[in-house]
């Protein structure tokens, strides 16, 4: 047979990036062609091999909108089903537009057709996004929502929250006799009813949303109402249905120990560190772009920086390529506070953290990556990404995949049967390491003003949360340590917990029972805080680190005095103070060594609680002078 007669009957040979519509009926061919053109605007990248697979199973279909098309797929892969759904959504939108049905007239809208954008990087939405607005029961409120989303074109995150807020308000208004269908009949009491619904808004598991999230939902709902009034879509809405800022507010919750509970315990972090070699394996971002060893090093470095610096996830992934500096011989991390728009901040870091960053920098220099990410330490690994650096979502997904694959993780403490408690893996996420960093410093007694600088908090009240110690825990700690109080000579001077609190005040190197100083809250020492020579001095084990630090300072002062040729009484006084404080430490250590190991552990835990409470109250600094007015 001549080749000219044979060739037309042979299947086309397609390259990897090609597909053809020849096997499809004419109508279906035009539908798929139009849908592919629309899909190209939604998804990050078209996958021709999935489109080829879908086309091969549609040859007997009449139209793309046939509801049985999904069933035609043989052993359907999730990606093939998603591709078919995208094609059908595009074709459905095209038919609606051709029939004169605009998006603003539809109760079921497709966020992909609207072209809504992600909150970050301005990139197009590429996830499935059909939303049924009929969960909003009132037609007038549903119309206002449709008009807002089709004209304002918000980000997907703003739409999600506003839609959620509108649903909450709609459910509340449905309690009216007319189900709230008549906007002209609504009153101020109905607005209050909606606000009360936001005050009690709960998650699916029944727990109350945070006060900040409930305030956000409340604000977004009334912003929608204000937008509708401005645009004329809510002209029929009664003017009495309005928000009064004085009455319609949601109070901010006071910080408590639930905030502290977000920190990953140090014992769990040590367990994570023991399995660090498995981080970055599996189906993580970058598995098709760089070698496995480089990918593991990438995620390991991000984890180390996250753990050791306490920066927010976005601040980690957006670090500059040259983020390290040496200041006074110590490594410093240069980072940007995106939340508060404060750039090129400096954070002291450990040598080991800096070494981990340098190791990744050396590896990064050997990789061939897209040029748009040249200035970033953790650049995007593929040219298909819209962002120049790795998304924090990929870091979160990698941590989740890693944590879920690890052997059981144990929390602190045991159950009633003496078995170790299991740690909830869902509590391991990038932002939790920021809480852990702050909590680590607070537990170590870092002054609150110093931690505020490290965290780059605008308000010291935010930093203060990490020093919150419940009254119950503090009382238990005081009761435990009151039996181990010493006097100036290092002899035990125990007292009841009530007397310990009422008749003493915390000063830098121990408790003080001098009446006038107790009355002044520790700010009126008659002998200017020379505690070691005072008969009212009452240290307990929680002050051991502070006393040891003060001894080192006194020794440094004595060496300075000797170098200056100071008078003998100056160096003699310093030596006497050193000896007195050292005697207290030696006798306290001897006393602790005589106790059972379990009791020593309880004393150390109680000491940590009190040190954290004192650090939060900023009692770590000595007053420079003590001036009291004389009696007239």
MARDO-722108 format. One record per residue (C-alpha): x, y, z; residue in three letters. Coordinates in Angstrom, 2 decimals. Each point is the difference from the previous one (the first is absolute). Layout:
MARDO-722108
[[X,Y,Z],ALA];
...
***
This chain:
MARDO-722108
[[0.00,0.00,0.00],UNK];
[[1.40,3.43,-0.90],UNK];
[[1.05,2.12,2.92],UNK];
[[-2.34,2.81,-1.06],UNK];
[[-2.99,-2.31,0.50],UNK];
[[1.33,-1.58,3.22],UNK];
[[0.95,3.15,1.95],UNK];
[[-3.47,1.61,0.46],UNK];
[[-1.26,-3.09,1.81],UNK];
[[2.82,-0.12,2.57],UNK];
[[-0.21,1.60,3.51],UNK];
[[1.93,3.21,0.44],UNK];
[[3.35,-0.24,1.76],UNK];
[[-0.05,2.48,2.88],UNK];
[[2.87,1.47,1.94],UNK];
[[-0.18,0.21,3.81],UNK];
[[-1.35,3.55,-0.06],UNK];
[[-2.62,-0.54,-2.74],UNK];
[[-3.57,-1.25,-0.26],UNK];
[[-2.58,0.03,-2.83],UNK];
[[-3.80,0.19,-0.15],UNK];
[[-0.51,-1.92,-3.24],UNK];
[[-1.64,-3.09,1.62],UNK];
[[-2.81,2.11,1.55],UNK];
[[-3.38,0.85,-1.57],UNK];
[[-0.19,3.53,-1.40],UNK];
[[-2.01,1.59,2.84],UNK];
[[2.13,-1.63,2.67],UNK];
[[3.14,1.07,-1.89],UNK];
[[-1.01,3.68,0.12],UNK];
[[-1.02,-0.27,3.67],UNK];
[[3.37,-1.48,1.03],UNK];
[[1.94,2.54,-2.07],UNK];
[[-1.85,2.90,1.67],UNK];
[[0.35,-1.59,3.47],UNK];
[[3.75,-0.54,-0.40],UNK];
[[0.44,3.66,-0.96],UNK];
[[-1.85,1.06,3.16],UNK];
[[1.82,-2.53,2.18],UNK];
[[3.31,1.45,-1.06],UNK];
[[-0.91,3.14,1.97],UNK];
[[-0.83,-1.90,3.20],UNK];
[[2.61,-2.65,0.57],UNK];
[[3.70,0.45,0.60],UNK];
[[0.88,-2.35,-2.86],UNK];
[[-1.98,-2.10,-2.47],UNK];
[[0.84,-3.70,0.09],UNK];
[[-0.43,-1.30,-3.57],UNK];
[[0.26,-3.66,1.02],UNK];
[[-3.04,0.33,2.28],UNK];
[[-1.95,1.76,-2.75],UNK];
[[0.94,-2.80,-2.41],UNK];
[[-1.27,-2.55,2.53],UNK];
[[-3.31,1.83,0.40],UNK];
[[-0.49,0.37,-3.77],UNK];
[[0.59,-3.70,-0.59],UNK];
[[-2.98,-0.82,2.23],UNK];
[[-2.36,2.63,-1.45],UNK];
[[-0.12,-1.25,-3.58],UNK];
[[-3.50,-1.43,0.48],UNK];
[[-1.41,2.98,1.93],UNK];
[[-2.36,2.53,-1.57],UNK];
[[0.90,3.06,2.08],UNK];
[[2.53,0.99,2.62],UNK];
[[-2.79,0.76,2.49],UNK];
[[-1.25,-3.61,0.01],UNK];
[[-0.26,-0.97,3.69],UNK];
[[1.25,-3.54,-0.77],UNK];
[[3.32,1.16,-1.41],UNK];
[[1.87,-0.68,3.24],UNK];
[[-1.21,-3.59,0.01],UNK];
[[1.54,-0.45,-3.47],UNK];
[[3.50,0.40,1.44],UNK];
[[1.63,-3.40,0.38],UNK];
[[1.70,-0.27,3.43],UNK];
[[-0.26,3.77,0.45],UNK];
[[2.97,1.75,1.56],UNK];
[[-0.81,3.01,2.16],UNK];
[[1.88,2.27,-2.41],UNK];
[[-2.05,-1.29,-2.95],UNK];
[[-3.26,0.59,1.89],UNK];
[[1.13,3.51,0.92],UNK];
[[0.94,0.71,-3.63],UNK];
[[-3.43,-1.12,-1.19],UNK];
[[-1.71,2.14,2.67],UNK];
[[2.01,3.04,-1.13],UNK];
[[-1.00,-0.58,-3.61],UNK];
[[-3.66,-0.39,0.96],UNK];
[[0.06,3.18,2.14],UNK];
[[1.42,2.02,-2.86],UNK];
[[-2.55,-1.37,-2.48],UNK];
[[-2.88,0.59,2.42],UNK];
[[1.11,3.64,0.52],UNK];
[[0.23,0.47,-3.77],UNK];
[[-3.54,-1.31,-0.56],UNK];
[[-1.34,2.26,2.77],UNK];
[[1.69,3.06,-1.49],UNK];
[[-1.30,-0.85,-3.49],UNK];
[[-3.54,-0.39,1.40],UNK];
[[0.13,3.43,1.62],UNK];
[[0.28,-1.32,3.57],UNK];
[[2.64,2.10,1.76],UNK];
[[1.98,-1.06,3.03],UNK];
[[-1.89,2.46,2.18],UNK];
[[-3.23,-1.92,-0.71],UNK];
[[1.30,-3.41,1.10],UNK];
[[-0.27,-1.58,3.43],UNK];
[[2.80,-2.50,-0.69],UNK];
[[3.13,1.84,-1.04],UNK];
[[3.42,-1.22,-1.00],UNK];
[[2.90,1.94,1.51],UNK];
[[2.20,-1.12,-2.90],UNK];
[[-2.33,1.60,-2.53],UNK];
[[-0.01,3.19,2.06],UNK];
[[3.79,0.03,-0.06],UNK];
[[0.35,0.60,3.75],UNK];
[[3.58,0.27,1.20],UNK];
[[1.89,-1.52,2.88],UNK];
[[0.83,2.34,2.86],UNK];
[[3.73,-0.52,-0.54],UNK];
[[2.05,0.78,-3.09],UNK];
[[-3.06,1.05,-2.03],UNK];
[[-0.08,-3.36,-1.72],UNK];
[[-3.12,-1.45,-1.59],UNK];
[[-2.18,-2.40,1.89],UNK];
[[0.61,-3.49,-1.31],UNK];
[[-1.86,-2.12,2.57],UNK];
[[-3.60,-1.22,-0.49],UNK];
[[-2.30,2.78,1.10],UNK];
[[-3.71,-0.49,-0.68],UNK];
[[-2.02,1.65,2.77],UNK];
[[-3.72,-0.37,0.63],UNK];
[[-1.28,3.35,1.28],UNK];
[[-3.38,-1.50,0.88],UNK];
[[1.30,-0.70,3.50],UNK];
[[-0.77,3.72,0.48],UNK];
[[-3.75,-0.29,0.55],UNK];
[[-1.18,3.58,-0.63],UNK];
[[-0.24,0.89,-3.74],UNK];
[[0.93,3.66,0.60],UNK];
[[3.12,-0.96,1.96],UNK];
[[0.96,-2.61,-2.61],UNK];
[[-0.40,2.65,-2.73],UNK];
[[2.25,2.40,1.94],UNK];
[[2.66,-2.72,0.32],UNK];
[[-0.19,-0.87,-3.72],UNK];
[[0.32,3.66,-1.00],UNK];
[[3.00,0.50,2.31],UNK];
[[1.94,-3.05,-1.20],UNK];
[[-0.59,0.72,-3.69],UNK];
[[0.78,3.72,0.15],UNK];
[[2.58,0.39,2.78],UNK];
[[1.88,-3.20,-1.02],UNK];
[[1.49,-0.63,3.47],UNK];
[[2.80,-2.43,0.78],UNK];
[[-1.04,-3.58,0.61],UNK];
[[0.81,0.37,3.70],UNK];
[[-2.19,3.10,0.37],UNK];
[[-2.84,-1.70,-1.88],UNK];
[[0.26,-3.10,2.17],UNK];
[[-0.25,2.01,3.22],UNK];
[[-2.73,2.32,-1.25],UNK];
[[-2.06,-2.94,-1.25],UNK];
[[0.45,-1.73,3.38],UNK];
[[-0.99,3.19,1.84],UNK];
[[-3.08,0.49,-2.22],UNK];
[[-1.11,-3.57,0.67],UNK];
[[0.24,0.55,3.78],UNK];
[[-2.05,3.21,-0.21],UNK];
[[-2.52,-1.63,-2.35],UNK];
[[-0.56,-2.87,2.43],UNK];
[[-0.61,2.49,2.83],UNK];
[[-2.44,2.11,-2.03],UNK];
[[-1.93,-3.12,-0.99],UNK];
[[-1.31,-0.12,3.59],UNK];
[[-2.43,2.83,-0.85],UNK];
[[-3.61,-0.86,-0.76],UNK];
[[0.50,1.00,-3.65],UNK];
[[3.45,-1.67,-0.09],UNK];
[[1.50,3.41,-0.62],UNK];
[[-1.14,-0.01,-3.63],UNK];
[[-1.27,3.59,0.15],UNK];
[[2.99,2.36,0.31],UNK];
[[-2.24,3.02,0.64],UNK];
[[-1.40,-1.64,3.16],UNK];
[[3.35,-0.51,1.73],UNK];
[[0.74,1.99,3.14],UNK];
[[2.87,0.88,2.30],UNK];
[[-0.93,-3.04,2.09],UNK];
[[0.63,-2.20,-3.05],UNK];
[[3.45,1.52,-0.41],UNK];
[[0.66,-0.83,3.66],UNK];
[[-1.26,-3.54,-0.63],UNK];
[[2.55,-0.39,-2.81],UNK];
[[2.80,1.37,2.21],UNK];
[[-0.91,-2.48,2.74],UNK];
[[0.34,-2.79,-2.57],UNK];
[[3.57,1.11,-0.71],UNK];
[[0.75,0.17,3.72],UNK];
[[-0.91,-3.68,0.28],UNK];
[[1.44,-1.21,-3.34],UNK];
[[1.58,-3.43,0.33],UNK];
[[2.15,-2.37,-2.01],UNK];
[[-1.27,-3.31,-1.33],UNK];
[[1.31,-1.78,3.10],UNK];
[[-2.12,2.25,2.21],UNK];
[[2.80,2.14,1.42],UNK];
[[-0.31,3.77,-0.04],UNK];
[[1.96,1.92,-2.62],UNK];
[[2.69,2.33,1.32],UNK];
[[-1.17,3.51,0.82],UNK];
[[2.15,1.48,-2.79],UNK];
[[-1.56,-2.32,-2.60],UNK];
[[-3.54,0.74,1.20],UNK];
[[0.74,3.73,-0.13],UNK];
[[1.29,-0.45,-3.56],UNK];
[[-3.18,-1.83,-1.07],UNK];
[[-2.19,2.68,1.58],UNK];
[[1.89,2.76,-1.80],UNK];
[[-0.17,-1.73,-3.38],UNK];
[[-3.77,-0.50,0.21],UNK];
[[-0.69,3.67,0.68],UNK];
[[2.51,1.00,-2.67],UNK];
[[-2.13,-2.01,-2.44],UNK];
[[-3.11,1.86,1.20],UNK];
[[1.78,3.35,-0.42],UNK];
[[1.14,-0.99,-3.53],UNK];
[[-3.57,-0.92,-0.95],UNK];
[[-1.33,3.34,1.26],UNK];
[[2.63,1.92,-1.99],UNK];
[[-0.68,-1.94,-3.20],UNK];
[[-3.78,0.19,0.28],UNK];
[[-0.65,-3.74,0.31],UNK];
[[-1.26,0.46,3.57],UNK];
[[-2.14,3.09,-0.46],UNK];
[[-2.96,-1.88,1.48],UNK];
[[1.90,-0.94,3.17],UNK];
[[-1.32,1.86,3.05],UNK];
[[2.27,2.71,1.30],UNK];
[[-0.48,-1.31,3.54],UNK];
[[1.85,-3.19,-0.94],UNK];
[[3.41,1.41,0.80],UNK];
[[2.97,-0.61,2.24],UNK];
[[0.66,2.24,3.00],UNK];
[[3.71,-0.17,0.90],UNK];
[[-0.64,0.58,3.71],UNK];
[[-2.43,-2.91,0.42],UNK];
[[0.79,-2.34,-2.86],UNK];
[[3.50,-1.03,1.00],UNK];
[[1.68,-3.29,0.83],UNK];
[[2.33,0.31,2.96],UNK];
[[3.61,-1.03,-0.39],UNK];
[[0.76,-3.02,2.12],UNK];
[[2.58,0.43,2.73],UNK];
[[3.17,-2.01,-0.63],UNK];
[[0.23,-3.19,2.01],UNK];
[[1.91,-3.23,0.07],UNK];
[[-1.85,-1.30,-3.05],UNK];
[[2.23,2.35,-1.98],UNK];
[[3.08,-1.58,1.56],UNK];
[[-1.33,-3.44,-0.86],UNK];
[[0.64,0.65,-3.69],UNK];
[[3.73,-0.40,0.59],UNK];
[[1.47,-3.40,-0.89],UNK];
[[1.67,-1.35,3.18],UNK];
[[3.78,-0.23,-0.08],UNK];
[[-0.17,-3.75,0.65],UNK];
[[-2.06,-0.44,-3.19],UNK];
[[2.40,2.20,-1.99],UNK];
[[2.86,-2.26,1.11],UNK];
[[-1.95,-3.00,-1.31],UNK];
[[-0.52,1.79,-3.32],UNK];
[[3.72,0.79,-0.20],UNK];
[[0.80,-3.69,0.41],UNK];
[[-1.83,-0.71,-3.29],UNK];
[[1.24,3.03,-1.93],UNK];
[[1.56,-2.20,-2.67],UNK];
[[-3.47,-0.99,-1.26],UNK];
[[-1.29,3.57,-0.49],UNK];
[[-0.48,0.91,-3.66],UNK];
[[-0.50,-3.55,-1.25],UNK];
[[-3.13,-1.27,-1.67],UNK];
[[-2.34,1.97,-2.22],UNK];
[[1.13,3.47,1.08],UNK];
[[0.31,3.14,-2.09],UNK];
[[3.15,-0.17,-2.17],UNK];
[[0.08,-3.77,-0.47],UNK];
[[0.00,0.50,-3.80],UNK];
[[2.29,3.03,-0.06],UNK];
[[3.15,-0.70,2.06],UNK];
[[1.89,-3.07,1.17],UNK];
[[-1.30,-1.78,3.15],UNK];
[[3.09,0.93,2.05],UNK];
[[-0.39,3.69,-0.87],UNK];
[[-3.72,-0.10,0.75],UNK];
[[0.58,-1.55,3.41],UNK];
[[2.65,2.60,0.80],UNK];
[[-2.40,2.74,-1.08],UNK];
[[-2.75,-1.05,2.39],UNK];
[[2.44,-0.86,2.78],UNK];
[[1.46,3.51,-0.19],UNK];
[[-3.43,1.62,0.05],UNK];
[[-0.93,-2.07,3.04],UNK];
[[3.21,0.91,1.87],UNK];
[[-0.46,3.71,-0.69],UNK];
[[-3.67,-0.25,0.99],UNK];
[[0.86,-1.80,3.24],UNK];
[[2.99,2.14,1.01],UNK];
[[-1.19,3.50,-0.94],UNK];
[[-3.73,0.09,0.72],UNK];
[[-0.76,1.94,-3.19],UNK];
[[-3.38,-0.29,-1.70],UNK];
[[-0.27,-2.51,-2.90],UNK];
[[-0.18,2.72,-2.67],UNK];
[[3.05,1.70,1.53],UNK];
[[1.92,-3.29,-0.27],UNK];
[[-0.82,-0.84,-3.63],UNK];
[[0.66,3.60,-1.13],UNK];
[[3.47,0.31,1.54],UNK];
[[2.53,1.67,-2.28],UNK];
[[2.80,-2.04,-1.46],UNK];
[[2.55,2.08,1.94],UNK];
[[-1.94,-0.03,3.28],UNK];
[[3.06,-0.57,2.22],UNK];
[[2.22,2.70,1.50],UNK];
[[2.70,-0.08,2.65],UNK];
[[-0.49,2.63,2.71],UNK];
[[2.57,0.26,2.81],UNK];
[[1.23,-3.46,-0.88],UNK];
[[-3.47,-1.55,0.29],UNK];
[[-2.25,-1.16,-2.91],UNK];
[[-3.11,2.09,-0.61],UNK];
[[-3.05,-0.83,-2.13],UNK];
[[-1.39,2.76,-2.26],UNK];
[[-3.74,-0.44,-0.47],UNK];
[[-3.13,1.96,-0.96],UNK];
[[-3.02,0.42,2.27],UNK];
[[-2.69,-0.10,-2.69],UNK];
[[-2.86,0.19,2.50],UNK];
[[1.09,3.37,1.39],UNK];
[[1.82,1.13,-3.15],UNK];
[[3.32,0.35,1.82],UNK];
[[2.82,-1.16,-2.26],UNK];
[[3.63,-1.03,0.50],UNK];
[[-0.42,-0.91,3.64],UNK];
[[2.94,-1.62,1.79],UNK];
[[-0.15,-3.04,2.24],UNK];
[[2.96,-1.58,1.85],UNK];
[[0.20,-3.72,-0.78],UNK];
[[2.21,-2.87,1.10],UNK];
[[3.04,-1.18,-1.92],UNK];
[[-1.64,-3.36,-0.71],UNK];
[[-3.01,1.71,-1.61],UNK];
[[2.30,2.16,-2.13],UNK];
[[1.98,-3.09,-1.05],UNK];
[[-3.23,-1.71,-1.15],UNK];
[[-0.86,3.03,-2.13],UNK];
[[3.49,0.11,-1.53],UNK];
[[-0.20,-3.72,-0.86],UNK];
[[-3.22,0.60,-1.92],UNK];
[[1.48,3.10,-1.67],UNK];
[[2.87,-2.11,-1.34],UNK];
[[-2.45,-2.61,-1.31],UNK];
[[-2.27,2.68,-1.44],UNK];
[[2.86,1.47,-2.02],UNK];
[[0.36,-3.32,-1.84],UNK];
[[-3.68,-0.18,-1.03],UNK];
[[-1.42,1.30,-3.28],UNK];
[[-3.17,1.78,1.10],UNK];
[[-2.26,2.66,-1.57],UNK];
[[1.65,3.41,-0.17],UNK];
[[-2.97,1.79,1.61],UNK];
[[0.97,-1.53,3.37],UNK];
[[3.68,0.96,-0.08],UNK];
[[-0.24,2.38,2.97],UNK];
[[-1.71,-2.51,2.32],UNK];
[[1.54,-2.62,2.27],UNK];
[[-2.87,-2.40,-0.71],UNK];
[[-0.97,0.79,-3.62],UNK];
[[-2.83,-1.45,-1.99],UNK];
[[1.18,-3.26,-1.56],UNK];
[[-2.06,0.19,-3.19],UNK];
[[-0.72,2.64,-2.62],UNK];
[[-3.70,-0.91,0.18],UNK];
[[-0.36,1.63,3.41],UNK];
[[-1.17,3.61,0.15],UNK];
[[1.95,0.75,3.19],UNK];
[[3.79,0.58,0.00],UNK];
[[0.52,-1.96,3.22],UNK];
[[-1.46,-3.18,1.47],UNK];
[[-3.49,0.39,1.40],UNK];
[[-0.46,-0.42,3.75],UNK];
[[-2.76,-2.47,-0.92],UNK];
[[2.60,-2.42,-1.32],UNK];
[[1.93,0.23,3.28],UNK];
[[-3.21,-0.69,1.92],UNK];
[[-0.89,-2.96,-2.22],UNK];
[[3.50,-1.48,0.37],UNK];
[[-0.14,0.26,3.80],UNK];
[[-3.45,-1.59,0.05],UNK];
[[1.12,-2.89,-2.23],UNK];
[[3.14,-0.48,2.08],UNK];
[[-1.69,0.13,3.41],UNK];
[[-2.77,-2.41,-1.03],UNK];
[[2.55,-2.57,-1.18],UNK];
[[2.07,0.03,3.20],UNK];
[[-0.23,-2.62,2.76],UNK];
[[-2.20,0.94,2.98],UNK];
[[1.05,3.27,1.64],UNK];
[[-0.25,0.24,3.78],UNK];
[[-1.18,3.01,1.97],UNK];
[[1.19,0.94,3.46],UNK];
[[-1.48,-1.94,2.91],UNK];
[[-1.74,-3.33,0.43],UNK];
[[-3.58,-1.22,0.24],UNK];
[[-1.67,-1.64,3.02],UNK];
[[1.63,-3.31,-0.89],UNK];
[[3.48,1.49,-0.15],UNK];
[[0.24,-0.20,-3.79],UNK];
[[1.44,2.88,-2.00],UNK];
[[-2.54,2.30,-1.61],UNK];
[[-0.13,0.27,-3.79],UNK];
[[0.49,3.42,-1.60],UNK];
[[-2.65,1.23,-2.45],UNK];
[[1.78,0.30,-3.37],UNK];
[[-2.55,2.54,-1.26],UNK];
[[1.67,2.53,2.33],UNK];
[[3.18,-0.14,-2.11],UNK];
[[-0.17,2.78,-2.58],UNK];
[[2.44,2.78,-1.00],UNK];
[[-1.43,2.84,2.11],UNK];
[[0.10,-2.15,3.15],UNK];
[[3.81,0.17,-0.08],UNK];
[[-0.23,3.77,0.44],UNK];
[[-1.94,-0.56,3.22],UNK];
[[2.59,-2.61,1.05],UNK];
[[2.85,2.46,-0.57],UNK];
[[-1.68,2.65,2.15],UNK];
[[-1.00,-2.49,2.67],UNK];
[[3.56,-1.35,0.13],UNK];
[[1.32,3.48,0.82],UNK];
[[-2.80,0.75,2.47],UNK];
[[0.64,-3.26,1.88],UNK];
[[3.71,0.82,0.14],UNK];
[[-0.79,3.33,1.70],UNK];
[[0.88,2.30,-2.90],UNK];
[[-1.19,3.54,0.94],UNK];
[[-3.25,0.90,-1.67],UNK];
[[1.46,3.10,-1.68],UNK];
[[2.81,-2.09,-1.51],UNK];
[[-2.43,-2.62,-1.29],UNK];
[[-2.14,2.75,-1.48],UNK];
[[2.98,1.09,-2.10],UNK];
[[0.76,-3.57,-1.04],UNK];
[[-3.61,-0.58,-1.08],UNK];
[[-0.26,3.49,-1.56],UNK];
[[-3.36,0.55,1.69],UNK];
[[-1.54,3.45,-0.27],UNK];
[[-1.63,-0.26,3.43],UNK];
[[1.61,-1.43,3.09],UNK];
[[-3.44,-1.32,0.98],UNK];
[[0.33,-2.56,-2.80],UNK];
[[3.35,-1.19,1.37],UNK];
[[-1.40,-0.07,3.52],UNK];
[[-2.31,-2.87,-0.95],UNK];
[[2.89,-2.44,0.00],UNK];
[[0.71,0.83,3.64],UNK];
[[-3.58,-0.64,1.13],UNK];
[[0.00,-2.35,2.95],UNK];
[[-3.34,-1.05,1.42],UNK];
[[-0.72,0.73,3.65],UNK];
[[-0.32,-3.71,0.69],UNK];
[[3.44,-0.84,-1.46],UNK];
[[1.63,2.92,1.77],UNK];
[[-1.59,-0.92,3.33],UNK];
[[1.19,-3.60,-0.37],UNK];
[[3.52,1.22,-0.79],UNK];
[[0.04,2.33,3.00],UNK];
[[-1.25,-2.76,2.28],UNK];
[[2.72,-2.34,-1.27],UNK];
[[2.87,2.49,0.38],UNK];
[[-1.09,1.53,3.31],UNK];
[[1.43,-3.06,1.75],UNK];
[[3.43,0.57,-1.57],UNK];
[[0.60,3.67,0.85],UNK];
[[3.43,0.88,1.48],UNK];
[[1.20,2.98,2.01],UNK];
[[3.10,2.13,-0.62],UNK];
[[2.23,-2.65,1.55],UNK];
[[-1.36,-2.81,-2.15],UNK];
[[-2.08,-1.58,2.78],UNK];
[[-3.50,-1.31,-0.72],UNK];
[[-2.66,2.50,1.00],UNK];
[[-3.28,-1.63,-1.09],UNK];
[[-3.37,1.70,0.32],UNK];
[[-3.58,-0.56,-1.06],UNK];
[[-0.90,0.83,-3.60],UNK];
[[-2.30,2.79,1.21],UNK];
[[2.75,1.64,2.04],UNK];
[[2.43,-0.51,-2.87],UNK];
[[-2.24,2.07,-2.30],UNK];
[[-1.33,2.58,2.45],UNK];
[[3.17,0.77,2.00],UNK];
[[2.59,-0.04,-2.78],UNK];
[[0.61,1.69,-3.31],UNK];
[[2.01,-1.15,-3.01],UNK];
[[3.28,1.86,-0.46],UNK];
[[2.68,-0.82,-2.60],UNK];
[[1.89,-2.64,2.01],UNK];
[[-2.65,-1.44,2.33],UNK];
[[-2.93,0.84,2.25],UNK];
[[0.08,2.92,2.43],UNK];
[[-1.96,0.17,3.28],UNK];
[[1.08,3.52,1.06],UNK];
[[-3.38,1.69,0.78],UNK];
[[0.59,3.36,-1.68],UNK];
[[1.36,-1.64,-3.15],UNK];
[[-2.92,-2.46,-0.11],UNK];
[[-2.41,2.90,0.32],UNK];
[[1.73,1.82,-2.90],UNK];
[[-0.17,-3.06,-2.25],UNK];
[[3.75,-0.62,0.14],UNK];
[[0.98,3.52,-1.07],UNK];
[[1.14,1.44,3.35],UNK];
[[2.91,-2.09,1.32],UNK];
[[1.66,1.85,2.94],UNK];
[[3.48,-1.31,-0.92],UNK];
[[-0.28,0.24,-3.79],UNK];
[[-0.47,-3.68,-0.83],UNK];
[[3.11,-1.39,1.67],UNK];
[[-2.09,-3.07,0.74],UNK];
[[2.78,-2.35,1.11],UNK];
[[0.70,2.19,3.04],UNK];
[[-3.64,0.47,1.01],UNK];
[[-1.81,-1.92,2.73],UNK];
[[-3.26,0.24,-1.95],UNK];
[[1.39,-1.80,-3.06],UNK];
[[-1.95,-3.20,-0.85],UNK];
[[1.06,-1.70,-3.25],UNK];
[[-1.55,-3.23,-1.30],UNK];
[[1.18,-2.41,-2.73],UNK];
[[-1.78,1.97,-2.75],UNK];
[[2.63,2.77,0.45],UNK];
[[3.05,-2.21,-0.55],UNK];
[[0.64,1.16,-3.62],UNK];
[[-0.36,3.67,0.97],UNK];
[[2.38,-0.38,2.97],UNK];
[[2.61,-1.80,-2.12],UNK];
[[-0.27,2.73,-2.64],UNK];
[[0.44,2.70,2.67],UNK];
[[3.10,-1.73,1.39],UNK];
[[1.56,0.12,-3.47],UNK];
[[-0.82,3.72,-0.21],UNK];
[[1.58,0.66,3.43],UNK];
[[3.16,-1.85,-1.03],UNK];
[[0.22,2.10,-3.15],UNK];
[[-0.48,3.17,2.08],UNK];
[[2.78,-1.11,2.38],UNK];
[[2.42,-0.54,-2.88],UNK];
[[-0.89,3.43,-1.37],UNK];
[[0.57,1.57,3.43],UNK];
[[3.41,-1.69,0.31],UNK];
[[1.00,1.21,-3.46],UNK];
[[-1.04,3.54,0.93],UNK];
[[2.01,-0.06,3.23],UNK];
[[-3.13,0.59,2.10],UNK];
[[0.19,0.26,3.79],UNK];
[[0.27,-3.25,1.94],UNK];
[[-3.42,0.38,1.64],UNK];
[[-1.62,-0.13,-3.48],UNK];
[[1.52,-3.36,-0.94],UNK];
[[-0.49,-1.32,3.55],UNK];
[[-3.72,0.79,-0.19],UNK];
[[-0.33,-1.67,-3.38],UNK];
[[1.85,-3.09,1.25],UNK];
[[-2.24,-0.20,3.06],UNK];
[[-3.12,0.14,-2.15],UNK];
[[1.34,-2.73,-2.30],UNK];
[[0.78,-2.22,3.01],UNK];
[[-3.42,0.57,1.55],UNK];
[[-1.92,-0.75,-3.19],UNK];
[[2.17,-3.05,-0.70],UNK];
[[-0.75,-1.32,3.49],UNK];
[[-3.73,0.25,-0.74],UNK];
[[0.41,-1.87,-3.29],UNK];
[[2.16,-2.75,1.50],UNK];
[[-2.43,-0.68,2.86],UNK];
[[-2.99,0.12,-2.32],UNK];
[[1.61,-2.49,-2.37],UNK];
[[0.92,-2.24,2.92],UNK];
[[-3.56,0.10,1.24],UNK];
[[-1.42,-0.80,-3.46],UNK];
[[2.47,-2.87,-0.46],UNK];
[[-1.31,-1.61,3.18],UNK];
[[-3.54,-0.17,-1.38],UNK];
[[-1.42,-2.89,-2.06],UNK];
[[0.25,0.41,-3.76],UNK];
[[-3.78,0.25,-0.40],UNK];
[[-0.21,2.87,2.50],UNK];
[[2.93,1.79,-1.66],UNK];
[[-1.86,-0.21,-3.32],UNK];
[[-3.11,1.51,1.60],UNK];
[[2.07,2.84,1.50],UNK];
[[1.58,0.73,-3.38],UNK];
[[-3.42,0.08,-1.66],UNK];
[[-1.32,2.36,2.70],UNK];
[[3.12,2.17,-0.39],UNK];
[[-0.63,0.28,-3.74],UNK];
[[-3.57,1.17,0.63],UNK];
[[1.10,2.73,2.43],UNK];
[[2.93,1.12,-2.17],UNK];
[[-2.39,0.40,-2.93],UNK];
[[-2.44,1.99,2.12],UNK];
[[2.77,2.31,1.23],UNK];
[[1.40,0.46,-3.50],UNK];
[[-3.44,1.02,-1.24],UNK];
[[-0.24,2.57,2.81],UNK];
[[3.42,1.32,-1.09],UNK];
[[1.55,-0.38,3.47],UNK];
[[3.36,-0.96,-1.47],UNK];
[[1.54,3.47,0.00],UNK];
[[1.32,1.76,3.08],UNK];
[[-1.15,3.58,0.59],UNK];
[[2.93,2.35,-0.47],UNK];
[[-0.87,2.09,3.05],UNK];
[[-2.30,-0.23,2.98],UNK];
[[-1.27,3.44,0.94],UNK];
[[-2.60,0.43,2.71],UNK];
[[-1.33,3.33,1.23],UNK];
[[0.99,0.91,3.52],UNK];
[[-2.61,0.57,2.64],UNK];
[[-0.85,3.71,0.34],UNK];
***
